[in-house]
Amino acid sequence: MGNYENDDYKEITHKAIVILADFYGVSSDYLIGLTENREQHTFPVDELGLDDETVDLLKSGKLNVRLICEMIKHPEFINFLSDFEIYVDNIAAMHLRTMNKVIEDARVRLQNNGVSDTDYYLKTLKTASISDDDYFSNLLSNDISKIAKDIRDAHSEDSDTGNQKTPIDGVIETMNDVKDCDNTTKAQWAIYSKKFQINFNKMEEYERDLFVDIINRYSNVLKQVRGNGRGKKRK
């Protein structure tokens, strides 16, 4: 493999690809970058239990299949799917509604016996009632939020992922650093440190002077923009 990675490699043959794929225990398509699946799956799609509409949707390119894979592989996905199945089956919700009926009947009986609506026990019974829709909405929301957050955190360092810090955060940090400086020179270094992401405090004095000299010579970053005196007559 090393011969193919250096500058003097020759065109790899089909036989060599097959041998390398067998050696590394991956598919030939994975080895040459045609797929991200290490194994070549030859079983029929029917074995996955997917209907025609789902297969067409997955093949259409309209869905982020990679993200779907990450969701399915998340350790909490099975728990989410289990809770979702319980919600769809409606059996647990039926028991909640039954319990609510019993609580409501007891509350009505107390009211009919003259117990005030402000009574502690009557208010307790009212609070004990649980909306099945609210309960499962909160349950499923917590499940999927955990999965979504973990996947987002896993991609936090990706080049195309948004930064947690906004540009204004950097401005505020710079202003705070400048505010703490006791002279103009230190204030300038604080600004340059933020701008160039360099810890100037670790530099020797001659290194800082050299850095400024290079910037002044070859960059417009530190140069002030001067007016052209437009509208004024030159003497």
Secondary structure, 3 states (H helix, E strand, C coil): CHHHHCCCCCCCCHHHHHHHHHHHCCCHHHHCCCCCCCCCCCCCHHHHCCCHHHHHHHHCCCCCHHHHHHHHHCCCHHHHHHHHHHHHHCHHHHHHHHHHHHHHHHHHHHHHCCCCCCCHHHHHHHHHCCCHHHHHHHHHHHHHHHHHHHHHHHCCCCCCCCCCCCHHHHHHHHHHHHHCCCCHHHHHHHHHHHHHCCCHHHCCHHHHHHHHHHHHHHCCCCCCCCCCCCCCCCC
